[in-house]
Amino acid sequence: MIKFLCSATKKSEFPETEKEVVFVGRSNVGKSSLINAVYNQKLAYVGKTPGKTKLVNFFDVDNKYTAVDVPGYGYAKRSQNETLAFGKMMEDYFCRTDKIKLVIMIVDSKIGLTKDDLDMKEFIEDRGLDYLVVANKIDKLSNNQLMNNKHKLFKDIDNIIYVSAFRKSNIDRLRELILESVS
């Protein structure tokens, strides 16, 4: 059973947890859709426009770990003040390195890793966190396009899984990898 714990904007509002799996990704990569597919229920709001998630949202997953949904990065329509507040919120959240067991970094399988994604990857690695790149939206590619993108866009990434939140392709395997990380 998955239970909403809280939404937060600052460190003092973050709940006390033991094990966290955090979902990060650029705006519009299907992060909310992926979270909903992984947990088989509507936890994250899926909007028609990017940038809907503005808070850090915490969910208890079967009393085993906490799933954490953070706002998408790289959203161009944020004001300078919103961008600074977002940066501070992310810095505060990612100080919890002892609690974070896995970072699920969602990217668009059609686009590959953008500069924002590479910056996030470096940010995660600098903190010594385990992460998994999840290339979402494979349903939008032909098999040939997917194979080409695997060889061109993702050739240097070892820890990657290809999924479709829309078709729920490879979601079971992603769930297994999440459970392994928190065991």
Secondary structure in CASP SS format (residue, H / E / C, confidence):
PFRMAT SS
TARGET T0000
AUTHOR 0000-0000-0000
METHOD secondary structure of the structure
MODEL  1
M C 1.00
I E 1.00
K E 1.00
F E 1.00
L E 1.00
C E 1.00
S E 1.00
A E 1.00
T C 1.00
K C 1.00
K H 1.00
S H 1.00
E H 1.00
F C 1.00
P C 1.00
E C 1.00
T C 1.00
E C 1.00
K C 1.00
E E 1.00
V E 1.00
V E 1.00
F E 1.00
V E 1.00
G E 1.00
R E 1.00
S C 1.00
N C 1.00
V C 1.00
G C 1.00
K H 1.00
S H 1.00
S H 1.00
L H 1.00
I H 1.00
N H 1.00
A H 1.00
V H 1.00
Y H 1.00
N C 1.00
Q C 1.00
K C 1.00
L C 1.00
A C 1.00
Y C 1.00
V C 1.00
G C 1.00
K C 1.00
T C 1.00
P C 1.00
G C 1.00
K C 1.00
T C 1.00
K C 1.00
L C 1.00
V E 1.00
N E 1.00
F E 1.00
F E 1.00
D E 1.00
V E 1.00
D C 1.00
N C 1.00
K C 1.00
Y E 1.00
T E 1.00
A E 1.00
V E 1.00
D E 1.00
V C 1.00
P C 1.00
G C 1.00
Y E 1.00
G C 1.00
Y C 1.00
A C 1.00
K C 1.00
R C 1.00
S C 1.00
Q H 1.00
N H 1.00
E H 1.00
T H 1.00
L H 1.00
A H 1.00
F H 1.00
G H 1.00
K H 1.00
M H 1.00
M H 1.00
E H 1.00
D H 1.00
Y H 1.00
F C 1.00
C C 1.00
R C 1.00
T C 1.00
D C 1.00
K C 1.00
I E 1.00
K E 1.00
L E 1.00
V E 1.00
I E 1.00
M E 1.00
I E 1.00
V E 1.00
D E 1.00
S C 1.00
K C 1.00
I C 1.00
G C 1.00
L C 1.00
T C 1.00
K H 1.00
D H 1.00
D H 1.00
L H 1.00
D H 1.00
M H 1.00
K H 1.00
E H 1.00
F H 1.00
I H 1.00
E H 1.00
D H 1.00
R C 1.00
G C 1.00
L C 1.00
D C 1.00
Y E 1.00
L E 1.00
V E 1.00
V E 1.00
A E 1.00
N E 1.00
K C 1.00
I H 1.00
D H 1.00
K H 1.00
L C 1.00
S C 1.00
N H 1.00
N H 1.00
Q H 1.00
L H 1.00
M H 1.00
N H 1.00
N H 1.00
K H 1.00
H H 1.00
K H 1.00
L C 1.00
F C 1.00
K C 1.00
D C 1.00
I C 1.00
D C 1.00
N C 1.00
I E 1.00
I E 1.00
Y E 1.00
V C 1.00
S E 1.00
A C 1.00
F C 1.00
R C 1.00
K C 1.00
S E 1.00
N C 1.00
I H 1.00
D H 1.00
R H 1.00
L H 1.00
R H 1.00
E H 1.00
L H 1.00
I H 1.00
L H 1.00
E H 1.00
S H 1.00
V H 1.00
S C 1.00
END
